[in-house]
Amino acid sequence: MEKDNATSEFLSLVDVENYDDIYSKDISGGRYFGQPVSCIIEGEKRLRQKAERPIAYFSMEYGLATSFYNKFSAARPVSANNRNQEQEVFSNYRLADYFFGVKIDRLMDLPIYSGGLGVLAGDTIKTMADYKLPAVGIGMLWNTGYFRQKFWFKYGQMPERIHWDVSSYPGLIPLKNRVKISLKSEEIHLRLWKYYVYSYNQDYALPLILLDSNIEPNNENNRHLTDQLYRSDNGWIKAIQRIILGMGGAAALKELGYTIDKFHLNEGHAVFAFVEKARGLAKNEIQELKKHFAYTCHTPVEAGHDKFNSGDLSNILKKDDFEIVREFGREDGDLINLTLLAMNVSSAINAVARKHRDVMHLQFPAYKERIQYVTNGVHTHTWISDRFKALYEKYPAAFKEIKSNPFVLENAQNLKDDKNFRQDLWQAHQDNKGEFCSFLDKWGLGRDIFTVCWARRVAAYKRPSLILQDVKKLLEMAKKYGPIQIIFAGKAHPQDNLGFTYINEMLDKIDTLTGVYEHLKIIMLENYDIALAKMLISSVDVWLNNPLPPFEASGTSGMKAILNGVVQVSTLDGWVVEAEDKNIGKIFGYRAPEGKPANEYDLRLADDSRELYLALGEMIKLYYKTNNKGKVDIHSQWIDLMINCISAGAHFNTYRMLDEYKRLIWNI
Ligand SMILES: *Cc1c(COP(=O)(O)O)cnc(C)c1O
C-alpha cells in the first residue's frame, strides 16, 4: 500500500506489529484511529531529545474511560468483549431488581485500573498532554484486567474474569519492540504496547507504554504474569509484577530511544526501575542517578506498602540486582521494604495532601526533612459534565478561559448574587439528576428527592457501610424530614475478606428494608467504573466521603463532584482538610489527633455514624427547604454551598497539581 508522508513518518518512529494486516486502515491518511497523527509525531520526537528533559511517569494502573474522553474511532469491528452491557441492581425494591437490569452499552474503560490511584494516573497524563509536556506513561497491559463484579444475590460479590480483546481495543497498538528481564534462573520476555493520550483540544499526544508478558518464548506460567492487576494470593507473582513494571519499564524506555531525565515512581510498585538503571554503576554514579528519581507515596494504609522477604527476593533477582535492593531497601529483620527503597533512591519525595504529609512525617521520621506534599487534583475536562460545561460557557465574564485555565472557577463567587446564575445552576443540576433517574427508571427515583451517594473502592478504612449502621434511625429521619435516596457502588479487592464482608453486610441490610420504599430508596449498583462515576458525581445532591481519619491520603471523587456543584458531607481527612474553611457542605466525625500515630483497625463506626446522622439530618432539612416538591427557593443557602463547591474546584484540579510537581518535584 502507498503510504502518505505523515503515516510513513509515524511508522519510522513507531514500529507497529502487524501494521499491514491489522492496523493500516486505522493508521493512514494523517489519522490515528480518527485523531491527528501529527500530534503523535511531535510528542514522539520530543521524547528522543535530551534537551527536552523528558519525564517518565510509572504507575501500576491507569484509569482511562475511553467511552467519553480521548475517544478513538475504529475501522474494524470492536469485539463485544470490550463493551459493557447490562448490569444488575440490588435495591430494597427487589421486584424491580428481579425483572430488570440497567442497560449500559458502551466501550469499557481500558481495563487496567482498580480505583483512585489509576484514575489519578489517567488524569495526570491527560493533563501532561494538555500542558504539552515531553512525557511518557509506563504501565502494564493487564490481559484479564482487574475483575468484573457480579452480585451474588444478597451474599456478596463474585469476581468474574474479564476476557477483553486487546487487539480490537481502539487506539491500542502492539509494537515490534521486545525487552527482556534477566532474573536469577530465567528470562522474561515482554512485548510493548502503546496507547496514545491526546490533549483536550487534540493538539498534542503522549504515549502510554504497556508491558505484556503474554508472548513466546515465555513459558505458560510466565505468560500469565500480566493477567490480573493486584493479584496478591501469590507472593512470587506479586514480586515479579513489580519487577516487570520497574525493570521492564526502564528497559522499554531505553529500547524506544527515549532520553528520560526524570523517572517518576508512583508507590513503591515501580521502584525496580532504579535497579535497572543502577546496575553496574560505581558508588558516585549511583548518587548522581538518584537526582533523576522522584517518588510519590499515595497511602498511609499498611497494606499499601509492599514488603518482601529478603530470601524470596534473592531467589528471584540476580545477585548484583539483589545487592542494590538490599543496600537501599532493607528494613530491620529480614525484610525488603519497597517504600524505604523508593525513598532512599529518590531525590524528591511527596505525599498527596497536606494532612498526608503530616502522617508521613510520623510514619517516617528519619525522612521528615525530605517529605513534601502535592495535593492531588482531577482533570476538569474529564469530570465536568456537559451541562455544567454549557453553564460555565453561558457566563463568559466569569469563566471565559475555563478550557485552558480552570483557576477561573474561583469566579463563581462573583455570581453569588446573580439570580439567573443561581437558577441556571440549579437547573443544570436537576437535568443531570433527571438523566440519572431515567437511567434507573424502573426503580422510580425522584429528582425532587434528597439523594446521597457513596461510591469508591470498598476498603475497611473508607467505611462503606457507615450510613447503614442504624437503618431504623435512617428510616425515622426519612419519615420525619422527607424521603431519602441512597446510591452505593464499589468493588472490594477479591482477596480482601473484610471488603467482601462489607458488601455482604450492605446487601443484607438493604434486604431488610423492603416495604419502606416510599420513604427510603437504597440502590446498590454493580461494577463501579469511571463512566459510572462520571454520572454519579454529577447528578446526586450530596457526595458522601466518610473515611476514618487520617487514612485517606487524599481522595479524589469529591473533587470530581464539586466541579458539578455537588455538595459534600465528609469526615475531615485527605484533601477535605485543605477545604475545611471553604464551606462546601458539612464536615463531621472523628478528628485524627496531631502528632500521634493512628490505628486503622479501630473504625469508630458507632460514634461516627451517630454524627453522620446528625449532619445528614441538617442537610436533608435544608434540602427540602430549598426544593419543596419541585418548588425551588433560589435564594437558599443550599445554592450558596453549590457555588462554594464550584469555586473550590479552582484549586483541586490536575493543572494546579502539575504546576506544583513542576516546581517542587521535577524542577522544571
Ligand atoms: C475517582 C474514582 C475513585 C476514587 O474515589 P475516592 O473517593 O478518592 O476513593 C475510585 N474509582 C473510580 C472509578 C473513580 O472514578
PDBQT file of the ligand as one rigid body, heavy atoms in Angstrom, charges set to zero:
ROOT
HETATM    1  C1  LIG A 701     -12.405   8.841  41.350  1.00  0.00    +0.000 C 
HETATM    2  C2  LIG A 701     -12.579   7.392  41.399  1.00  0.00    +0.000 A 
HETATM    3  C3  LIG A 701     -12.159   6.672  42.520  1.00  0.00    +0.000 A 
HETATM    4  C4  LIG A 701     -11.525   7.334  43.726  1.00  0.00    +0.000 C 
HETATM    5  O1  LIG A 701     -12.501   7.649  44.681  1.00  0.00    +0.000 OA
HETATM    6  P1  LIG A 701     -12.088   8.057  46.176  1.00  0.00    +0.000 P 
HETATM    7  O2  LIG A 701     -13.301   8.620  46.775  1.00  0.00    +0.000 OA
HETATM    8  O3  LIG A 701     -10.982   9.043  46.035  1.00  0.00    +0.000 OA
HETATM    9  O4  LIG A 701     -11.643   6.823  46.840  1.00  0.00    +0.000 OA
HETATM   10  C5  LIG A 701     -12.325   5.293  42.515  1.00  0.00    +0.000 A 
HETATM   11  N1  LIG A 701     -12.895   4.651  41.481  1.00  0.00    +0.000 NA
HETATM   12  C6  LIG A 701     -13.320   5.318  40.393  1.00  0.00    +0.000 A 
HETATM   13  C7  LIG A 701     -13.943   4.557  39.278  1.00  0.00    +0.000 C 
HETATM   14  C8  LIG A 701     -13.189   6.707  40.315  1.00  0.00    +0.000 A 
HETATM   15  O5  LIG A 701     -13.611   7.349  39.223  1.00  0.00    +0.000 OA
ENDROOT
TORSDOF 0
